[in-house]
Each structure stands twice: as C-alpha cells, then as structure tokens.
Amino acid sequence: MVANFEKSYMSPLEYLEWEEQQDIKYEYINGEVFAMTGGTIPHTTIALNLASGLKNHLRGGNCRPFMADAKVGISENGPFHYPDVMVSCDERDKQAIKFIQFPCLIVEVLSPSTEAYDRGGKFQQYRRIQTLQEYVLISADKIGLDCFRLNDRGLWELHPFVEGDNVHLVSVDFTFPLSLVYEDVF
C-alpha cells in the first residue's frame, strides 16, 4: 500500500519533521518518501483483531502493542515503516514519541500489491532490528499466516499456519486460534 511521492532526497531528520506536517502517512526508505495509501476493510479488520487479542494478552505486563499509526525505525536514520501491528517489550521504547525502535514482533497484513515487498525487501530491512524475534505475514484474501521466527542459531525459520491451527507467538507467549484474526472477515 505504498505509492512513491517524489524522487528528491530527504534526510531522516527532514523526513521526521516534514511528515509531522502531512495529512497522510509516509514511509521513508533510502532518502525517499512513499505515501501510504488506504487499506481494505478485511485488511484493517485482520490487523485490529490481532492487535485487540495482543492488547488483552499483554495487559498489565511489560510489553505494549501498536497498530498502523505507530512508525518503526530500523535505526534512528531509517528506514521508517508503518507495520500493521507490532509489539515492543523494550524499556527504551517506553518513552518513544515519534517511532518505535526495539520491537520484538512485527506483523504485516498482505495485499496483492505489497506481498512481494513485505516478504522480500521489507523483511530484509526488518531483520536489521536487533530485538526482532518474530515477523508475521497474514493473508487478507485467504486463511493463512506465516510466522518467521529467529532461532537460537540466528537463522530465520518459517512456521506456516492454516485454517484450524492454533498460532503461538513465542516472542510474547501468545497462543490463539488462527480464526481469531479472521473474525468478521470470511
């Protein structure tokens, strides 16, 4: 859900200051900004369902879930993205104002126009986040969830889930039926 805004280079600080003045959200990659276009109702419902489940599960603990309006910075200089859902349990993010920098879990709801990038280039960028333990991709047009989990050898392993499965997100110790994310969608 990204459309290129313009090709002129912008520094990370210029981007952060400029974006505060905009009516819509923009991602920042290698000095370029990309407008975030609107998602579909199923896309939004899936993200809300998971974020609500995470909020209930994490309530009263050290971890905080965030939704699409919260930006993640791969570093203080970017790139900057807007994941559909993310969780941070890191004390350094407790006072964050502009962006989260130390998430343990990032979730993207897939659309046909973004799936290749979410699985490829974006995942490559997210893997640079030292605290990231799980990257979850949820299909919006069929029931299915792929969880990429960092193993004890530092390698990312794929854990696919299909209809009828229970999903366990190890990073936040949250187990739920896959049907939870698809409530009111199919």
C-alpha positions as CSV (number, residue, x, y, z in Angstrom):
1,M,0.0,0.0,0.0
2,V,2.8,2.3,-0.9
3,A,3.0,4.8,-3.7
4,N,6.1,6.9,-4.5
5,F,5.6,10.5,-3.5
6,E,8.6,12.1,-5.2
7,K,12.2,11.3,-6.1
8,S,14.0,14.1,-4.3
9,Y,16.3,13.1,-1.4
10,M,15.3,13.9,2.1
11,S,17.5,13.4,5.2
12,P,16.0,11.3,8.1
13,L,15.6,14.4,10.3
14,E,13.9,16.4,7.4
15,Y,11.6,13.4,6.8
16,L,10.6,13.2,10.5
17,E,9.9,17.0,10.7
18,W,8.2,17.1,7.3
19,E,5.9,14.1,7.9
20,E,4.5,15.7,11.1
21,Q,3.0,18.4,8.8
22,Q,1.4,16.0,6.4
23,D,-2.2,14.8,6.3
24,I,-1.3,11.3,5.4
25,K,1.5,8.9,6.5
26,Y,4.7,8.4,4.5
27,E,7.3,5.7,4.8
28,Y,10.9,6.6,4.4
29,I,13.4,4.4,2.5
30,N,16.9,5.4,1.4
31,G,16.1,9.1,1.4
32,E,12.8,8.8,-0.5
33,V,9.3,9.1,0.9
34,F,6.4,6.9,-0.1
35,A,2.8,7.8,0.6
36,M,0.8,5.1,2.4
37,T,-2.5,4.5,0.7
38,G,-5.6,3.2,2.3
39,G,-6.2,-0.5,3.0
40,T,-9.2,-2.6,2.5
41,I,-11.8,-3.4,5.2
42,P,-10.6,-7.0,5.5
43,H,-7.0,-5.8,5.9
44,T,-8.0,-3.4,8.7
45,T,-10.2,-5.9,10.4
46,I,-7.5,-8.6,10.5
47,A,-5.0,-6.1,12.0
48,L,-7.5,-4.9,14.5
49,N,-8.4,-8.5,15.5
50,L,-4.8,-9.4,16.2
51,A,-4.0,-6.1,17.9
52,S,-7.0,-6.5,20.2
53,G,-6.0,-10.0,21.1
54,L,-2.5,-8.9,21.8
55,K,-3.7,-5.9,23.9
56,N,-5.8,-8.2,26.1
57,H,-3.0,-10.8,26.4
58,L,-0.3,-8.2,27.3
59,R,-2.4,-6.0,29.6
60,G,-0.6,-5.3,32.9
61,G,2.8,-6.6,31.6
62,N,5.9,-5.0,30.3
63,C,5.0,-5.3,26.6
64,R,3.0,-2.8,24.5
65,P,1.2,-3.5,21.2
66,F,1.0,-0.8,18.5
67,M,-1.1,-0.5,15.3
68,A,-0.7,1.0,11.9
69,D,-0.3,4.6,13.1
70,A,2.9,3.7,15.0
71,K,6.1,4.0,13.0
72,V,9.1,1.7,13.4
73,G,12.6,2.9,12.7
74,I,15.1,0.3,11.5
75,S,17.6,2.7,13.1
76,E,17.5,6.4,14.1
77,N,18.2,7.2,10.5
78,G,15.6,4.9,9.0
79,P,14.3,3.3,7.0
80,F,10.9,4.1,8.7
81,H,7.9,1.9,8.1
82,Y,4.3,1.6,9.4
83,P,3.7,-2.1,10.3
84,D,0.1,-3.2,10.7
85,V,0.8,-4.4,14.2
86,M,4.0,-4.5,16.3
87,V,4.9,-5.2,19.9
88,S,7.8,-3.8,22.0
89,C,8.8,-5.1,25.4
90,D,11.9,-2.9,25.5
91,E,12.3,-0.2,28.1
92,R,14.0,2.1,25.6
93,D,10.6,2.3,23.7
94,K,8.5,3.2,26.8
95,Q,9.1,6.9,26.2
96,A,9.1,6.9,22.4
97,I,7.2,9.7,20.7
98,K,8.0,9.6,17.0
99,F,8.8,5.9,16.4
100,I,9.4,2.6,18.0
101,Q,13.0,1.2,17.5
102,F,13.1,-2.0,19.5
103,P,10.1,-4.2,18.7
104,C,10.2,-8.0,19.3
105,L,7.2,-8.7,17.0
106,I,6.2,-7.1,13.7
107,V,3.1,-8.1,11.7
108,E,2.1,-7.2,8.2
109,V,-1.3,-8.0,6.6
110,L,-0.6,-8.9,3.0
111,S,-2.3,-7.4,0.0
112,P,-1.6,-8.4,-3.7
113,S,0.2,-5.1,-4.3
114,T,2.6,-5.4,-1.3
115,E,3.1,-9.1,-0.7
116,A,6.3,-9.4,-2.7
117,Y,7.9,-6.4,-1.0
118,D,6.6,-7.4,2.5
119,R,8.2,-10.9,2.0
120,G,11.4,-9.6,0.4
121,G,12.8,-6.1,0.7
122,K,10.8,-5.0,3.8
123,F,11.7,-8.3,5.6
124,Q,15.3,-7.7,4.7
125,Q,15.2,-4.3,6.4
126,Y,13.3,-5.6,9.5
127,R,15.9,-8.3,10.0
128,R,18.4,-5.5,10.9
129,I,16.4,-4.8,14.1
130,Q,18.4,-6.4,16.8
131,T,15.4,-7.0,19.1
132,L,13.1,-8.5,16.5
133,Q,12.3,-12.1,17.2
134,E,9.2,-12.8,15.0
135,Y,7.9,-11.4,11.7
136,V,4.3,-12.4,10.9
137,L,2.6,-12.2,7.5
138,I,-1.1,-12.7,7.4
139,S,-3.0,-13.2,4.1
140,A,-6.0,-10.9,3.6
141,D,-7.6,-12.9,0.8
142,K,-7.4,-16.5,2.1
143,I,-6.9,-18.0,5.6
144,G,-3.2,-18.4,6.3
145,L,-0.4,-17.0,8.4
146,D,3.4,-17.3,8.1
147,C,5.5,-16.7,11.1
148,F,9.2,-16.2,10.6
149,R,11.0,-16.8,13.9
150,L,14.6,-16.2,14.7
151,N,16.1,-19.5,16.1
152,D,18.9,-19.9,18.6
153,R,21.5,-20.1,15.7
154,G,20.5,-16.7,14.4
155,L,18.6,-18.1,11.4
156,W,15.0,-17.2,10.4
157,E,12.7,-20.2,10.3
158,L,9.3,-20.3,8.7
159,H,6.3,-21.6,10.7
160,P,3.2,-21.6,8.5
161,F,-0.3,-21.9,9.9
162,V,-3.5,-22.8,8.1
163,E,-7.2,-23.0,8.9
164,G,-7.9,-24.8,12.1
165,D,-4.4,-24.3,13.6
166,N,-3.5,-22.6,16.8
167,V,-0.8,-20.0,16.5
168,H,1.9,-19.5,19.1
169,L,3.8,-16.2,19.0
170,V,6.8,-17.1,21.1
171,S,8.1,-13.5,21.4
172,V,5.1,-12.6,23.5
173,D,4.0,-16.1,24.6
174,F,0.6,-15.6,23.0
175,T,-1.4,-18.6,21.7
176,F,-4.6,-18.1,19.7
177,P,-6.7,-19.9,17.1
178,L,-6.0,-18.6,13.6
179,S,-9.7,-18.0,13.3
180,L,-9.3,-15.1,15.8
181,V,-7.6,-12.9,13.2
182,Y,-10.2,-13.7,10.6
183,E,-13.3,-12.9,12.8
184,D,-15.8,-10.9,10.8
185,V,-13.7,-11.3,7.6
186,F,-14.7,-14.5,6.0
